Amino acid sequence: MAGRNWTPEEKIRIVLELMNTSTTLADLSRKYSVNPNLIYKWKEKFIDGGKLALSGGIRDPAREKDAEIETMKKLIGELTIANDAMKKVLTGEGKK
C-alpha cells in the first residue's frame, strides 16, 4: 500500500504541533497515521531549512532577477552610447 502524499503545509503544521505542544511524537504519529520516522525527518528538514535561511544561504530569485535586469539596462545604455558615437564617426559628424 502506497503512503499518502502530504502537502508542505500539512507537514509544517504537524512539525510545529510537535515542537510547540506537549504532544509526543508517538501521539502525533497515531493522530495523523504517519510513521514517527517520517515526522522526525520532516522536523530535521524544517530545522535545517531554518538554519539555512538565518545564515543567509537561501537565494532570492526575484532579487537576483532584478539585479540582472539592472545590469542589462546599464549594458544596453553603454552600447547605445557607443553605437551612437560610432555612427557619428562613420558619417563624419564627429569631425570639426
CORFEN-V436065 format. One record per run of one state. SS is the DSSP state (H for helix, E for strand, L for the rest). FROM is the first residue (numbers start at 1). TO is the last residue. If there is no record, write none. Layout:
BEGIN
SS|FROM|TO + SS|FROM|TO
END
This chain:
BEGIN
L|1|7 + H|8|20 + L|21|24 + H|25|32 + L|33|35 + H|36|54 + L|55|60 + H|61|91 + L|92|96
END
